[in-house]
Amino acid sequence: MTSVPGIFASGDCRSGSTWQIASAVGEGAITALKIRDYLRSH
């Protein structure tokens, strides 16, 4: 999650990310799980 609640960043827009498709896919999956957790808590 970013510093703004409910706003998430993933992939190349995230600082320190790599520019590889496998990393982007993995980060997308992690982001989806974090969004799910966020929505469940609200």
Secondary structure, DSSP 8 states (H G I E B T S, - for coil): --SSTT----GGGSTT----HHHHHHHHHHHHHHHHHHHHH-
